[in-house]
Amino acid sequence: MSLLRLCLRELSHHPRFVMIFLLNAAIGLIGLTAVENFKTTFNSVLSFRSRALLGADLTISSRGIIPPEELAKAWSSLPTPYQESRSITLFSMATSEQESRLVSVRAIEKNFPFYGELIFDDETTHPNLAGAFLADNEVWIYPELALVLGIKIGDQLKVGDGNFVVKKLISQDAQQAFQEGAMALRLYMNHEGLKRAGLLEFGSTFNERISFRLEDAYVDRAEALAQEINKKLIDPGVSVSSAKDRSEQVGRTLNYLNDFLGLVSLVALFLSSVGLFYLYRSYIHRRREDMAILSCLGLSKTKIFRLYLLHLLILGFCGVLITWIFCLALFPLLSTLLAQVLPFEMPAFAGVRPFLLSFVVGVIGNLLLALPLLKPLLAVRANQVFQNYEAQNDESWLSSLLLGLPWLIFYWGLSVLTAQSWIIGSSFVFVFIAVSLLVFPLGSWVLGKISFLGSNAPLSLKLSLRTLSRFKFSTLSLFLSLVLATLLMTMVPTIERNLQNEISGPGKDKLPSLFMFDIQEEQVDKLKKLVAAEGIELKGVSPMILSRLVSINNEAFVRESDEPRTREEEQEFRIRNRGVNLTFRSALDASEKLISGKEFSGIFSGNFDEFAEVSVEYRYAKRVGIKLGDTLAFDVLDMPVKAKVVSIREVRWTSFMPNFFIVFQPGVLDLAPKTFLSVVPSLDHETKSKLQREIVSSFPNVSLIDVGQLITRVMSIMEQMSWALKSMALLSMAVGFFVLYSLAQHQMTQRERDITLLKVLGLSFNDLRKMVRIEFLILGFTASLLGAFLSLFVTWFFAFLFFDGIWTFAPMPLIYAVVCVSLLCLIVSEVATRKSLAKGAQSLLQDAL
Amino acid sequence: MTQTDYYLTVTGISKSFMQGDQKIQVLKNLDLNVRRGESIAILGRSGSGKSTLLSLLCGLDRPEEGDISLAQTWFSSLKEEDLTLFRGRKMGIIFQQFHLLPHLTAVENVSLALEILGDKDAGPKALKALEQVGLLHRKDHLPLKLSGGEKQRVAIARAMVIQPDLLLADEPSGSLDESTGKDVMDLIFNLVKENQMSLVLVTHSQELANRCDKVLLLDEGQLKGINR
């Protein structure tokens, strides 16, 4: 008889196991495939739209005016002829008669954008507009801005010092990326208009960008040209981007969502793997006799191994098939849902990659299960199996662990691939190994103690404790699975809640009402007076000086122009390629905490041959590689400044107070050209609106952020995204509960014979129920408690590594998990006990009839 | 002799099973009477319904017709739970496959039967029972570490320790070699005799059956007497 027939026959005799196994595998794989499909689709759409997003083939941009020598490098490197277009972007306030709002002003030339277009609500377009370009006193705005300012086409709008007429409302903007504009809506004007508005005062924060359109023959070389020019650039504040960079930059907005989803899909995958491992282990353990019989009948151990390998291959393949069928039905639905969130349509399918990945994981991952599970069983001789009919738990978990190494390595690789980060992927696997290593020895010790505890307990408790402590391996396997399932299930909502808590802030009423920037030096006192007239004190008035970090310990702070590959490299690249804002103050703000070093010694001596004292924010220090005592060199508008790090401090950014990565002691930068930042403390809505109007009218160049409104916008974006987070979190919870159910159900099936025997011996139904209840409650409660407890550490660890240390104690998901897991265990045990009690005891008797 | 003279009375029980669409009548209007201290052997070919009869005698299953009485208590008058407790007090059962709880030691397996009845001296009594079956030296061993014969001795000690009025034995030597099987059966017969208990022994072995007071053959759902 062929192995295949033997295999199919055996599987067909265990439909229940096959069904649970396949469902378990499919749910995990669906999560993974869905996330991979989302990521791949999004990237391919971005890549397709990338030129339209950038509006050009190449751009060179800088904070402030692009240094002519750097611009010259771009000009000299580009193949001629080419077209160019200059644009300036900055934040400012736009005011109507009723309201004022922060807007993102973009001053453009007539020929911009080279690719993509602006579509207006009258269905005309730019740059193909037949009519004239923007006049000096005209602006194009987004309809949302018109709505909040209560204006329409033809109405007046004040920006800076200039009055403008709303010419058109933009219904589609090809350069508008996903969820840009959380802080401010976009407004277009021409360069003359910008001059009229008087927004380019000295020290104002703005970005200049020159966009290039290459000849068709050179378009494909845009990316290579961008890299080549980047290598020539010296100023870290200047950068050259190609369309591909732009799509990556936009993609970054979604990278964190992707990372989170990747993490969730890993959770779903690991959960289902835990379930599969446990299910298959139990199944295969019960097939020991079959193996022994096959061996006695002359089937070699290699063939038996192949037979069960075939089992896993068929099961894995069927699991993948179910996944594919489900995904084919699910993805079009997901695409429809996504269309409501994204500014462009996404196709339902991203090609075969996600499907191939599910195939590799479903089939190879399954096959790798065979080594740790089958090898130890095949090592036992047939006669030993027959003699130890009731023998259990005699395998060595250490050798199983070693045989499990290929499986572990496979999942490690998979984790890194899914998370696209060595750190996240490896940490995930590390957590798994660490928890397993913690649970087994600790659990063995505890179970040893439990056994003694129960000797004088009531019968049901005594029997429960004996079962738990004597079936040590089985108890610990189930316990570990429950711990991991609870840990993984609570991780997702805990991280999500932490992020939400952090964004909304623990005490909204303590947050400032208005955050102001671009305040000119001579305006500070006048502004203070204006605010004081309303009986309010201006807080956190801080100077801001533009600079760039030149060297650390005399080593040049080199630009790295090679393309970043991982998330960690991307972060590093961004940090190194932007200028740094400096401030000076004599003491720490309330939103700051000294971590190491000392406070400033006082005012700088004035001797610029000496090092000035600086304090560095700890995460920035970590990313850039700055330590206490390091020397730093800055270029402050062409003036070199030397400094020594005297302290590392922590900053609570969500306090919305003016905070900086680098703070100087007073006396160093006092004379440098600067603007100021400040906040207005918490006010009621009316006072805030009145004050906002007064400030905008008296200081048109000052930009104001309504902090409450910003938080509301960010929260609404979070909510828009949260369907994705929640559906994935729900998926992982569903997998978790399904795994829990199958684990508990399987445990009960194994206990069925013992329960029947106890019934035959006369143990009352009540005592039997109590015994099983206690057993499962102890297991469920202690495992979920430990899992929840561990998730506190793990979420803290992940928050520290990946989410900027955002971590608050969020007890509710933990409490829910403990209650749900304990209850689920209890329910499963009740249902299964009921089933066992209803069954006859004929199975114990030698004859079937 | 009236029915009240018998310790175990089975009157007109019937039991059938569905096998696919087909109804198989395993027991048909079967009667059986066993006196206190009497031993009865039930012979029958495989599939004749011996185990079904045994499960009905244990009260693990209910007959479709007829009733069973033990010590003047009719099973039909007892609820499932009460029947379970009644079985625990009045009957000892020995299985062919021993059926010891694998996670309990020999002495714990024996004392369990007493603990279920709430006996405060379960420990010492279990040790005494193990001594009677010659296994005191193996009291702390798990079933995994015991041989087949030793396991069955532990099972016998567990059945006997509650001093039941009725011992039901399902092919107790069926899984043992000849010599060990003989030793085990000697032990059972001696203990039954010493304790004046009734015995219903289900077996394939005519030789073993001959050691009982009465031998019955289960054939076509009914018990027929056999002349020895």
Boltz contact constraints between the chains, C-beta under 6 A:
constraints:
  - contact:
      token1: [A, 390]
      token2: [B, 102]
      max_distance: 6.0
  - contact:
      token1: [A, 390]
      token2: [B, 143]
      max_distance: 6.0
  - contact:
      token1: [A, 391]
      token2: [B, 144]
      max_distance: 6.0
  - contact:
      token1: [A, 459]
      token2: [B, 115]
      max_distance: 6.0
  - contact:
      token1: [A, 467]
      token2: [B, 103]
      max_distance: 6.0
  - contact:
      token1: [A, 470]
      token2: [B, 103]
      max_distance: 6.0
  - contact:
      token1: [A, 471]
      token2: [B, 103]
      max_distance: 6.0
  - contact:
      token1: [A, 754]
      token2: [B, 101]
      max_distance: 6.0
  - contact:
      token1: [A, 757]
      token2: [B, 99]
      max_distance: 6.0
  - contact:
      token1: [A, 761]
      token2: [B, 113]
      max_distance: 6.0
  - contact:
      token1: [A, 761]
      token2: [B, 116]
      max_distance: 6.0
  - contact:
      token1: [A, 762]
      token2: [B, 84]
      max_distance: 6.0
  - contact:
      token1: [A, 762]
      token2: [B, 85]
      max_distance: 6.0
  - contact:
      token1: [A, 762]
      token2: [B, 87]
      max_distance: 6.0
  - contact:
      token1: [A, 762]
      token2: [B, 88]
      max_distance: 6.0
  - contact:
      token1: [A, 762]
      token2: [B, 116]
      max_distance: 6.0
  - contact:
      token1: [A, 763]
      token2: [B, 116]
      max_distance: 6.0
  - contact:
      token1: [A, 764]
      token2: [B, 81]
      max_distance: 6.0
  - contact:
      token1: [A, 764]
      token2: [B, 85]
      max_distance: 6.0
  - contact:
      token1: [A, 765]
      token2: [B, 81]
      max_distance: 6.0
  - contact:
      token1: [A, 840]
      token2: [B, 60]
      max_distance: 6.0
  - contact:
      token1: [A, 840]
      token2: [B, 61]
      max_distance: 6.0
  - contact:
      token1: [A, 841]
      token2: [B, 60]
      max_distance: 6.0
  - contact:
      token1: [A, 842]
      token2: [B, 55]
      max_distance: 6.0
  - contact:
      token1: [A, 844]
      token2: [B, 95]
      max_distance: 6.0
  - contact:
      token1: [A, 844]
      token2: [B, 99]
      max_distance: 6.0
  - contact:
      token1: [A, 845]
      token2: [B, 51]
      max_distance: 6.0
  - contact:
      token1: [A, 845]
      token2: [B, 54]
      max_distance: 6.0
  - contact:
      token1: [A, 845]
      token2: [B, 55]
      max_distance: 6.0
  - contact:
      token1: [A, 845]
      token2: [B, 170]
      max_distance: 6.0
  - contact:
      token1: [A, 846]
      token2: [B, 96]
      max_distance: 6.0
  - contact:
      token1: [A, 846]
      token2: [B, 170]
      max_distance: 6.0
  - contact:
      token1: [A, 846]
      token2: [B, 171]
      max_distance: 6.0
  - contact:
      token1: [A, 847]
      token2: [B, 50]
      max_distance: 6.0
  - contact:
      token1: [A, 847]
      token2: [B, 51]
      max_distance: 6.0
  - contact:
      token1: [A, 849]
      token2: [B, 26]
      max_distance: 6.0
  - contact:
      token1: [A, 849]
      token2: [B, 47]
      max_distance: 6.0
  - contact:
      token1: [A, 849]
      token2: [B, 49]
      max_distance: 6.0
  - contact:
      token1: [A, 849]
      token2: [B, 52]
      max_distance: 6.0
